[in-house]
């Protein structure tokens, strides 16, 4: 669950990045956040992950009230999220298996848990045959799937995808969003930031548009089979729209 209540963010240089933003995202939703460069999308994500603090208003994420969050509690907030980056951020001298396993090891997971879970997650994203390969040996689309596997491996309740299709070929972009959609169908909340409107039109998900720091539209799909052109602004409650296999997100047990 994500809730922004009257959030403003003004930086020290006077730039007003967000202005009176109020958004509520239910558990299990898939939401596109769209907007031009400089619209406020990056600031929105930084507030969400507690990298920045709002100038006014309140942010609540996965039952964490961020204004009350102590510094030592921030890692616990971030463990409820899996983040997929535009530039992949893989470690080139580590195998694909070890890139994904690293995300588990830094949280203290046992070797037994790593050996069980990593192959399963690689299978979910179609990379079971690439476990011993290295990132430079993979295509851009395959590297982004590694990034997605790494985001999933610690069983987060939410996936945040920050321009995940920005560095891959257009024909592979649809594949990545389809994969995110399947993850969402299994119960994980997905928040995807993008500027690719043509890609957004291909998927019947909620679309929030930010322009000059303000939310200028919030379009919800009427049903799963709708197209972007049949979206209706603020008309449909999407609670329960996406089935959940478990309350806390993706089911990782094979």
Secondary structure, 3 states (H helix, E strand, C coil): CEEEEEEEEECCCCCEEEEEEEEEECCCCEEEEECCCCCCHHHHHHHHCCCCCCCEEEEEECCEEHHHCCHHHHHHHHCCEEEECCCCCCCCCCEHHHHHHHHHHCCCCCHHHHHHHHHHHHHHCCCHHHCCCEHHHCCHHHHHHHHHHHHHCCCCCEEEEECCCCCCCHHHHHHHHHHHHHHHHCCCEEEEEECCHHHHCCCCCEEEEEECCEEEEEEECCCCCCCHHHCEECCCCCCCCCCCCCCCCCCCCC
